[in-house]
Amino acid sequence: MSAEEARNAEEVRLPLSEHLEEFRTRLVRSLIALGIGTGLCYNWAEGIYKALLRPLLQSLPGSSRLIFTELTEAFLTYFKVALWGGFVLASPVIFYQLWRFVSPGLYRKERNVVLACVGWSTAGFLAGMAFGYFVAIPQVFAFFLSFGRSVIVPMPSMKESLSLILRLLLIFGVMFELPLVMFLLGRAGILTPLLLRKGRKIAVVGTLLLAAVLTPPDVVSQLLIAVPLYGLFEVGILLCAFGARGRKTQAQT
């Protein structure tokens, strides 16, 4: 009997009460970490807010300012910033507690697969947010603020502006998960590289349309968005082929 088989043989099913107790312990530790992180970030909430909204602040005309229209809006907005920042700070602890809860029920090979997918998805999500923050979002804000003229002066709400930029960061982060999704679908046999290659023309048109919607009507800005997005599709084709090849190899063994 191998060491892995012996370890699996030693594992026993915990009763439901012990599972719930384990879950409660992990959840409490995660909430404590989140609370500490949120408290720390609240001290620098204004600075974090300015950093997040820098693409908008740099695009505002000199006569414009961010405003709040409700007495509680500024406080709640800064608290929201602190909460998100606290989650980022506490995320290593939260993910560690989650891993400690689910890992005992996984085999060694399954653990390696989960860890690899988590690493890939995290890297892709961060890359997507970075692309959105430094490349795409400034173009988006410049386009929307271009409607402001001498008669119409933009005065964005601080709450709505924060919600918009967080939503855009989330969208671009999810978009950069496309290659990983295509790899998993190829591994599962749902997608094939041949089907994706036949859809290249559709992908080109789709990325150009998306870039046209998100950016001002100039070719350079649209290409800054369209080229990286289409590049994700091509990377996804390669990963889908890799996943399909791995599936065939596994089926033959």
Secondary structure, DSSP 8 states (H G I E B T S, - for coil): --HHHHHHHH-----HHHHHHHHHHHHHHHHHHHHHHHHHHHTTHHHHHHHHTHHHHHHS-TT---B--STTHHHHHHHHHHHHHHHHHHHHHHHHHHHHHHGGGS-HHHHHHHHHHHHHHHHHHHHHHHHIIIIIHHHHHHHHHTT--SSS----BHHHHHHHHHHHHHHHHHHTTHHHHHHHHHHHTSS-HHHHHHTHHHHHHHHHHHHHHHS-SSHHHHHHHHHHHHHHHHHHHHHHHHHHHHHHHHHH-
